[in-house]
Amino acid sequence: MKLGSIELTTVSGGVCRLDAGTLYGVVPRVLWERKTPPDEKNRIPQQTNCVLATIDGRTVLVDTGYGSKLPEKQQRNLASEAGDPLLRNLKAAGFEPEDIDVVVFSHLHFDHAGGATRFTEAGEIIPAFPNAEYVAQRREWVMATSGLAELRGAYPHPQENLLPLQASGQLRLIDGNVEILPGLRSIVTGGHTEGHQALLFQSEGQTAVFLGDICGTRMHLSVMWCMAYDTNLMQTRRIKADLLGEVADNDWLALLDHDPDYAAVRVSRDDRSDFIASELIESL
């Protein structure tokens, strides 16, 4: 779709199934299962929507899905796709890895950064996009590569997914709310992770915001509906209320990373649920 002079396209980084308890945190099952019934293993389907943007002649990719390096047991648990779904779907959209100029991460959990690197035939791990600059918040990078015991579940594979980007010289770390390139800005949110950021696309008076895991699905539009993965639940709720308020009041397009059915929504305020989807968009 066109957003002013920016072309936006949804590209799947792979579908999978995640434990419903981790996706809904303290929300009672009797509430969430009406909207997303789980399978026999208490899992619900999830998308890993990545966004491809053409901005002033540059091809930008936001997030990279889970990639092709998941251990076999994790693949089974997640019911994840075989091979490298992001590269496969990029090719179907007419793009080769060499075509990507910039990769921007909302954050560095495996399902957002795993596709940033890949195995060679010799078993070496290298950047998946050889010509790209990879952009992440400095605070997010520090936490993701810290090796802290309490973060191992959140960032289980930093050696594989992340460090080759630094070794290749392709990594750019940013600090705070900055213009990444004309038409694309970072909005540091924290909450889900310490360095989590939303990405704001603006062109010719039109705006779209990639919410990342601050609000991953349309079911999470209610401020109190948050993930168990959130490192700072109160911050998630605060920033989600503020950010979704801006989205609703200014008629921005909200881009969703994990919704299994929709890539984007228009948002309205609602007296009962805080915010609701007033328009559902399957793909960009």
C-alpha positions in Angstrom: 0.0 0.0 0.0 1.0 3.6 -0.5 1.6 5.9 2.5 2.3 9.1 0.7 5.5 8.4 -1.2 6.4 5.4 0.9 5.5 1.9 -0.3 4.6 -0.5 2.5 4.3 -4.3 2.1 3.7 -7.0 4.7 6.1 -10.0 4.5 5.7 -12.9 6.8 8.7 -14.0 8.8 7.0 -17.3 9.5 3.8 -18.5 11.2 4.0 -20.5 14.4 2.0 -21.4 17.6 2.8 -19.9 21.0 1.6 -20.8 24.4 -1.5 -18.8 25.1 -0.5 -18.1 28.7 2.6 -16.3 27.6 0.7 -14.2 25.1 -2.0 -13.1 27.5 -0.2 -13.0 30.8 -2.6 -12.3 33.7 -5.7 -12.1 31.5 -8.1 -14.9 32.6 -8.5 -17.8 30.1 -12.3 -17.5 30.2 -11.8 -14.1 28.5 -9.1 -14.7 25.9 -10.3 -18.2 24.7 -13.5 -16.7 23.4 -11.4 -14.7 20.9 -8.6 -17.2 20.2 -9.4 -20.8 21.1 -6.2 -22.8 21.8 -5.2 -26.1 20.4 -4.7 -29.3 22.5 -1.3 -28.0 23.6 -2.8 -24.6 24.7 -1.1 -22.9 21.8 -2.6 -20.2 19.5 -1.5 -19.3 16.0 0.8 -16.3 15.6 2.1 -14.5 12.6 5.5 -12.7 12.5 4.6 -9.8 10.3 7.7 -8.0 9.0 7.3 -4.8 7.0 9.0 -4.0 3.8 9.2 -0.3 3.0 10.5 1.6 0.0 11.7 5.0 1.2 13.3 7.4 -1.2 14.8 4.6 -3.3 16.0 2.6 -0.3 14.5 -0.8 0.7 13.9 -1.1 4.4 12.9 -4.2 6.4 11.4 -4.0 9.8 12.1 -7.1 11.9 13.1 -10.5 10.5 10.9 -13.2 12.0 12.4 -16.3 13.6 14.7 -17.4 10.7 16.0 -20.8 9.9 18.3 -21.6 12.9 15.8 -22.8 15.6 16.8 -26.0 17.3 14.7 -29.0 16.3 12.9 -29.3 19.6 11.9 -25.6 19.5 10.7 -26.0 16.0 8.4 -28.8 17.1 7.2 -26.9 20.2 6.4 -23.8 18.0 5.1 -25.7 15.0 7.2 -23.3 13.0 7.7 -23.3 9.3 10.6 -25.3 7.8 13.5 -23.5 5.9 13.7 -19.7 6.0 10.2 -18.3 5.6 11.3 -14.7 5.5 13.7 -15.2 2.6 11.2 -17.4 0.8 8.4 -14.7 1.2 10.7 -11.9 0.2 11.6 -13.8 -3.0 7.9 -14.3 -3.7 7.5 -10.5 -3.4 10.3 -9.9 -5.9 13.2 -9.2 -3.5 16.5 -10.9 -3.0 18.6 -10.6 0.2 21.0 -8.3 -1.6 18.2 -5.9 -2.3 17.7 -4.9 1.4 19.5 -1.7 2.3 18.4 -1.3 6.0 17.1 -3.7 8.6 15.5 -2.1 11.7 14.6 -4.2 14.8 11.7 -3.3 17.0 13.6 -5.5 19.6 15.8 -8.5 19.6 13.7 -11.4 20.8 14.3 -14.5 18.6 11.0 -14.2 16.7 12.0 -10.7 15.6 15.7 -11.0 15.1 16.3 -14.7 14.3 16.0 -14.1 10.5 18.8 -11.5 10.6 21.4 -14.2 10.2 21.6 -17.5 8.5 23.8 -20.6 8.1 26.1 -21.0 5.2 26.5 -24.5 3.6 29.7 -24.8 5.7 27.8 -24.1 8.9 29.1 -20.6 9.4 26.6 -18.0 10.7 26.5 -14.8 8.6 24.2 -11.8 8.1 21.2 -12.8 5.9 21.3 -9.5 4.1 24.8 -8.8 2.9 24.3 -5.2 1.9 22.2 -4.0 4.7 22.8 -1.8 7.7 21.2 -3.3 10.8 19.7 -0.8 13.2 18.9 -1.4 16.9 18.5 0.6 20.0 21.8 0.5 22.0 20.0 -0.3 25.3 18.3 -3.3 23.6 21.6 -4.6 22.2 23.3 -4.3 25.5 20.6 -6.3 27.3 20.2 -8.9 24.5 23.9 -9.7 24.5 24.5 -9.3 28.3 24.3 -13.0 29.1 22.3 -12.2 32.2 20.8 -15.4 33.6 17.4 -13.9 34.0 17.3 -12.9 30.3 18.3 -16.2 28.8 14.7 -17.2 28.1 14.1 -13.9 26.3 17.3 -13.8 24.3 18.2 -17.5 24.0 20.5 -17.3 21.0 22.5 -14.0 21.0 25.7 -15.7 19.7 23.8 -17.0 16.7 21.3 -14.3 15.9 23.1 -11.1 16.9 26.9 -11.1 17.3 27.6 -11.9 13.6 26.0 -8.5 12.8 28.5 -6.7 14.9 31.4 -8.8 13.6 30.5 -8.0 10.0 30.6 -4.2 10.7 27.0 -3.9 9.6 25.5 -2.9 13.0 24.3 0.6 13.8 23.2 1.3 17.4 21.0 4.3 18.0 20.0 6.1 21.2 16.5 7.1 21.9 13.9 8.7 19.5 15.8 9.5 16.4 15.3 9.8 12.6 16.7 6.6 11.3 16.3 7.9 7.7 13.9 10.5 6.3 10.4 9.2 6.7 11.2 6.7 9.4 11.7 7.5 13.1 12.1 5.5 16.3 9.9 5.8 19.3 11.4 4.1 22.3 8.7 2.5 24.4 10.4 0.1 26.8 7.9 -2.1 28.6 8.1 -5.3 26.6 11.9 -5.1 26.7 14.1 -2.3 28.1 15.0 -1.1 24.6 11.9 -1.9 22.7 10.9 0.6 20.0 8.0 1.3 17.8 8.7 2.6 14.2 6.9 5.6 12.8 6.5 6.0 9.0 5.5 9.5 7.8 5.1 10.8 4.3 3.0 13.6 2.8 0.8 14.0 5.8 0.1 10.3 6.3 1.4 8.2 9.2 1.7 4.5 10.1 3.3 3.1 13.2 4.7 -0.4 13.6 3.8 -1.2 17.2 6.0 -4.2 17.8 5.2 -6.2 20.9 3.7 -3.2 22.8 0.5 -4.3 21.0 1.2 -7.3 18.9 -2.4 -8.3 17.9 -5.8 -6.7 17.7 -6.7 -8.7 20.9 -4.1 -6.7 22.8 -5.7 -3.3 22.0 -7.1 -3.2 25.5 -4.5 -1.5 27.7 -4.7 -4.2 30.4 -4.2 -7.1 27.9 -0.4 -7.6 27.9 2.1 -10.5 27.4 3.8 -12.5 30.1 7.0 -11.7 28.2 6.8 -8.0 29.2 9.8 -7.1 31.4 8.0 -4.0 32.8 4.3 -4.6 32.7 3.4 -1.1 34.1 5.5 0.6 31.5 3.8 -1.4 28.7 0.4 -0.4 30.0 1.4 3.3 30.3 3.0 3.6 26.9 0.3 1.5 25.1 -2.4 3.9 26.4 -0.4 6.9 25.2 0.7 5.5 21.9 -2.7 4.0 21.0 -4.3 7.3 22.0 -2.1 9.1 19.4 -3.0 6.4 16.8 -6.7 6.8 17.4 -6.8 10.6 17.7 -4.7 11.2 14.6 -6.1 8.4 12.5 -2.7 6.7 12.1 -2.5 3.2 10.6 -1.4 0.7 13.3 0.8 -2.1 12.0 0.6 -5.4 13.9 3.4 -7.9 14.1 1.8 -11.0 15.6 -1.9 -10.9 14.6 -2.6 -14.2 12.8 -5.3 -12.6 10.5 -4.6 -8.9 10.0 -1.5 -6.9 9.2 -2.9 -3.5 10.3 -5.9 -1.8 11.9 -7.4 1.6 12.3 -8.0 2.3 16.0 -10.8 4.0 17.8 -11.3 4.9 21.5 -13.9 2.7 23.3 -15.4 3.3 26.8 -15.3 -0.4 27.7 -12.1 -1.7 26.1 -10.0 1.4 25.9 -9.4 0.9 22.2 -10.9 -1.2 19.5 -10.2 -1.9 15.8 -12.5 0.2 13.7 -11.0 -1.1 10.5 -9.2 -4.4 9.8 -6.6 -4.7 7.0 -5.5 -8.2 6.0 -2.3 -7.2 4.2 -0.4 -4.1 3.1 
